[in-house]
Amino acid sequence: MRTLRLGTLSLSSVALAALLAGCGAMAPATGGKAPTGMKVTSTAFADNGTIPAEHAGVGDCGGKNVSMPVAWTQLPAKAKSVAVLMSDPDGSLGLGVSHWVAYNIAAERGQLKANETGGFTVGTNVAGATAYRGMCPPVGDHPHHYVLTVVASDLAPDALPAGLTRDALLAALKGHALGGQSVVGLYSR
């Protein structure tokens, strides 16, 4: 189990945690059996492992700006779509940085491959662009934590408009989120 200090979490990270906590409160009783729950993985890195540099931003950031591969299994039964979010709660002096907002992804798809761009909607990142924004923590900082989250929802894969920011997406998912799970990677330069 990972522990993050509240001082390093951005407001949107706290909102996502509250949204997902509400999903858990709605889970049916399991009759004493351990819940199976969603599983999120990336073939690029192990949970709490180092993220390869190719996923960092170009130039001085040390990478090629290749979006991370992410896969999801064991979604809630009524899931129709998923959203994929990547954020750095350590960035922007602890206020957090939104690197990737992808949504309107058909739940049965099961994955996004590295640098995949079609068949889903990309929202607005911290720079205001509708694109994946590679990691670029300040030189010499401790490794930043990059949280790659998948949120399952009961919304159809084409239900949400283009251009949503992370916060706008979280607001749109309120009342529709069925569960979520994250994998965390580390990167520094």
C-alpha positions as CSV (number, residue, x, y, z in Angstrom):
1,M,0.0,0.0,0.0
2,R,1.4,3.4,-0.9
3,T,1.1,6.5,1.3
4,L,1.3,10.0,-0.1
5,R,1.5,13.0,2.1
6,L,-1.5,15.3,1.7
7,G,0.8,18.2,1.2
8,T,2.0,16.7,-2.1
9,L,-1.4,15.9,-3.5
10,S,-3.0,18.3,-5.9
11,L,-6.7,19.4,-5.5
12,S,-7.7,17.2,-8.5
13,S,-5.9,14.2,-7.0
14,V,-7.8,14.7,-3.8
15,A,-11.0,15.0,-5.9
16,L,-10.2,11.8,-7.8
17,A,-9.6,10.0,-4.5
18,A,-12.9,11.2,-3.1
19,L,-14.7,10.1,-6.3
20,L,-13.2,6.7,-6.2
21,A,-13.8,6.3,-2.5
22,G,-17.5,7.0,-3.2
23,C,-17.4,4.1,-5.7
24,G,-16.1,1.7,-3.1
25,A,-18.9,2.7,-0.7
26,M,-21.4,1.6,-3.3
27,A,-19.9,-1.9,-3.8
28,P,-22.1,-4.8,-3.0
29,A,-21.3,-7.1,-0.1
30,T,-19.1,-10.0,-1.1
31,G,-20.3,-12.6,1.4
32,G,-16.9,-12.8,3.1
33,K,-15.0,-13.3,-0.1
34,A,-12.2,-11.0,-1.1
35,P,-13.3,-8.6,-3.8
36,T,-11.6,-9.1,-7.2
37,G,-11.6,-5.4,-8.2
38,M,-10.1,-3.7,-11.2
39,K,-6.5,-4.3,-12.1
40,V,-4.4,-1.7,-14.0
41,T,-1.0,-2.4,-15.4
42,S,1.6,-1.0,-17.7
43,T,4.1,-3.0,-19.7
44,A,6.5,0.0,-19.5
45,F,7.1,-0.2,-15.7
46,A,6.1,-2.1,-12.5
47,D,4.1,-0.5,-9.8
48,N,6.4,1.9,-8.0
49,G,9.1,1.2,-10.6
50,T,11.1,3.5,-12.8
51,I,9.4,4.8,-15.9
52,P,11.6,4.5,-19.1
53,A,12.9,7.8,-20.4
54,E,11.1,7.4,-23.8
55,H,7.8,8.4,-22.0
56,A,9.4,11.7,-20.8
57,G,9.0,14.9,-22.8
58,V,11.4,15.7,-25.7
59,G,14.5,17.8,-25.5
60,D,15.9,18.6,-22.1
61,C,13.3,16.3,-20.5
62,G,15.2,13.3,-21.8
63,G,12.5,11.5,-23.7
64,K,10.5,11.0,-26.9
65,N,7.1,12.0,-25.6
66,V,5.7,8.5,-26.2
67,S,2.5,7.9,-24.2
68,M,2.5,5.0,-21.8
69,P,0.9,1.7,-22.5
70,V,-1.8,0.9,-20.1
71,A,-4.1,-2.1,-19.7
72,W,-7.2,-2.8,-17.5
73,T,-9.0,-6.0,-16.5
74,Q,-11.7,-7.0,-14.1
75,L,-13.9,-4.0,-14.7
76,P,-17.2,-3.6,-12.9
77,A,-20.0,-5.5,-14.8
78,K,-21.8,-2.4,-16.0
79,A,-18.7,-0.6,-17.3
80,K,-19.2,0.8,-20.8
81,S,-16.2,3.1,-21.0
82,V,-13.0,4.1,-19.2
83,A,-11.0,7.2,-18.8
84,V,-7.2,7.2,-18.5
85,L,-5.5,9.9,-16.5
86,M,-1.8,10.6,-15.8
87,S,-0.7,13.1,-13.3
88,D,2.3,14.1,-11.2
89,P,1.1,15.1,-7.7
90,D,4.7,16.2,-6.9
91,G,4.8,18.7,-9.8
92,S,4.1,22.4,-9.8
93,L,5.5,22.7,-6.3
94,G,3.1,20.1,-4.9
95,L,0.0,21.5,-6.7
96,G,0.1,18.7,-9.3
97,V,0.5,18.5,-13.0
98,S,-2.0,16.8,-15.4
99,H,0.0,15.1,-18.2
100,W,-2.7,13.0,-19.9
101,V,-6.5,13.0,-20.1
102,A,-7.9,10.3,-22.3
103,Y,-11.6,9.2,-22.3
104,N,-14.5,7.9,-24.3
105,I,-12.5,4.6,-24.5
106,A,-14.7,1.5,-24.9
107,A,-14.3,-0.6,-21.8
108,E,-13.9,-3.9,-23.7
109,R,-10.9,-2.5,-25.5
110,G,-8.8,-3.5,-22.5
111,Q,-5.7,-1.4,-23.3
112,L,-4.1,1.5,-24.9
113,K,-0.8,0.8,-26.6
114,A,2.2,3.1,-26.3
115,N,1.7,6.2,-28.5
116,E,-1.7,5.1,-29.6
117,T,-3.9,8.0,-30.7
118,G,-7.1,6.7,-32.4
119,G,-10.5,5.6,-31.2
120,F,-10.8,7.8,-28.1
121,T,-10.9,11.4,-27.1
122,V,-7.8,13.2,-25.7
123,G,-8.5,16.0,-23.2
124,T,-6.5,19.1,-22.3
125,N,-3.2,18.7,-20.4
126,V,-1.5,21.2,-18.2
127,A,-0.1,23.1,-21.2
128,G,-3.6,23.5,-22.7
129,A,-2.9,21.0,-25.5
130,T,-5.1,18.1,-26.4
131,A,-2.2,15.6,-26.3
132,Y,-0.1,13.4,-24.0
133,R,2.6,15.5,-22.3
134,G,5.7,13.6,-21.4
135,M,7.2,13.8,-17.9
136,C,9.7,16.7,-17.2
137,P,10.4,17.1,-13.5
138,P,13.0,19.7,-12.5
139,V,16.6,18.5,-12.7
140,G,17.9,17.3,-9.3
141,D,14.4,16.8,-7.8
142,H,13.7,13.6,-6.0
143,P,11.9,11.2,-8.4
144,H,8.4,12.4,-9.1
145,H,5.5,10.0,-8.7
146,Y,3.4,9.6,-11.9
147,V,0.0,8.2,-11.2
148,L,-1.6,6.4,-14.2
149,T,-5.3,5.9,-13.3
150,V,-8.1,4.1,-15.1
151,V,-11.7,5.0,-14.1
152,A,-14.5,2.8,-15.3
153,S,-17.9,4.4,-15.9
154,D,-21.4,3.6,-17.1
155,L,-21.2,6.2,-19.8
156,A,-21.2,5.2,-23.5
157,P,-17.8,5.6,-25.2
158,D,-19.0,8.7,-27.1
159,A,-20.9,10.4,-24.3
160,L,-18.4,13.1,-23.3
161,P,-17.4,16.2,-25.4
162,A,-13.9,16.8,-26.7
163,G,-11.4,19.1,-24.9
164,L,-12.2,18.3,-21.2
165,T,-9.5,19.1,-18.6
166,R,-8.8,16.7,-15.9
167,D,-11.0,18.6,-13.4
168,A,-13.9,18.9,-16.0
169,L,-13.6,15.1,-16.7
170,L,-13.8,14.2,-13.0
171,A,-16.8,16.4,-12.7
172,A,-18.5,14.7,-15.7
173,L,-17.7,11.3,-14.2
174,K,-19.4,12.1,-10.9
175,G,-22.4,9.8,-10.5
176,H,-21.1,7.7,-13.4
177,A,-17.8,6.3,-12.1
178,L,-18.0,2.6,-11.2
179,G,-14.5,2.1,-9.9
180,G,-10.9,2.9,-10.6
181,Q,-7.4,1.8,-10.0
182,S,-3.9,3.2,-10.4
183,V,-0.4,2.2,-11.1
184,V,2.4,4.5,-10.0
185,G,5.8,5.0,-11.7
186,L,8.8,7.1,-10.8
187,Y,10.9,9.4,-13.0
188,S,13.6,11.9,-12.4
189,R,16.4,13.6,-14.4
